[in-house]
Amino acid sequence: MAEEFTKVAETQDLPPGSMKAVNVGAERVLLVNVDGSYFAVGDECTHAAGNLSDGDLDGDQVECPIHGAMFNVKTGEAVTPPADEALPCYRVKVDGSDIFVSNK
């Protein structure tokens, strides 16, 4: 499958230090603004399937609201237990004020 990008938001919708769940095809993706740079990872915790968009963002780490697992939103890495599996990562492009996320 060729990489395709979907418009998911505009820059004014996502100020630095914020995050939101977006849909890219059938996938629910967490879009995050860390100090003006945009990152996208899977929105589902790899430990307990909690929606990370309901958790807390601290710098470049998001905390799952269910058991407190932490993930790096830049790399998808599981930083603290109980999660030990990384999140899927998606490429992000900004064109003017439009934010696009890849389908893989």
N, C-alpha and C positions, 0 to 999 in steps of 0.2 A: 504494500500500500504506500503510495507516495505521501510525503509529508504535506499536509495542508494546514492552513491557519484560519482560525475563526475569530471574528471580532467579538470580544467579551465585555469590554468596558471602555470608558474614556478616562484619560489621566485625571481629570477633575473629580471623578467618582472615587478615586483611591489615593488619598493623600499619604505622605510618608507615615509609616507606623500603623497602617491599616491593612485589612485583608477582607476578602469576600469570596464566597463560593460562586462559581460560574459553571456553565455547562459547555463542554466541548464535545459535540456529537453526543454519544451516550455516556460520556464520562463526567463525573462531578469533580471539578478541579478547584483547588484553593489558590487564588491569585493574591499576591502579597507585594506591598511596596515597602522596601527596606532602604531608607535614606535616599529615595528617588530612583532606585533600581527596582525593576519588577521581576518577580520569580513566580513560577507556577509548579505546584506539586499536587499529588492526589489528595483529596479532601478527607479520605477515610483512614483512620488510624490502623496501622498494620497489626496491632495487638487486639483491640476490642471493637473495631469498626465504628468508633465514635466519629462524629463530624468535627474535624479539626477547626472548621470555621466557627464552631460554637465555643472554642477554647480561647486561650489568651496568647497574644503575640508579645514576645519580649526580645527586642532587637531582631536577630535573624532566626529565632527559635519560636516554635509554636507548641503549646502544651495541650494535649488531649484532655477534654473535660471529664472523661470517664475515670481513668486511672493515673493521669498525670504524666504519661510518657511524653518526652520532648523530642522534637524533630527539627533539624536544620532546614529552613525553607530554601536555602541556596543550593544545597546538595541532596536533600531528601533523607540524609543520614538520620538513623534513630540514635539520639544522643544519650537518652537515659532509659532505664527499664521502666515498665515491663516490656516495652517494644524492643525488638532486636532486628527487625526487618525494615529496610529503607522504603521510603515512599517513592512512587514513580515521579519522575521530573519531566516537565514539558518546556519546550522553548517558547520564549516570549519575544515579540517584536512590537515596537512602538512606531507608528507612522503618524506624524503630527500629534493629534491628541487621542488617536485611536490605539487601543491595546489589543493585540492579537495573541492567541495561544495556539501552539501546534497540536495536532491530533495524536502525536506520539512523542 
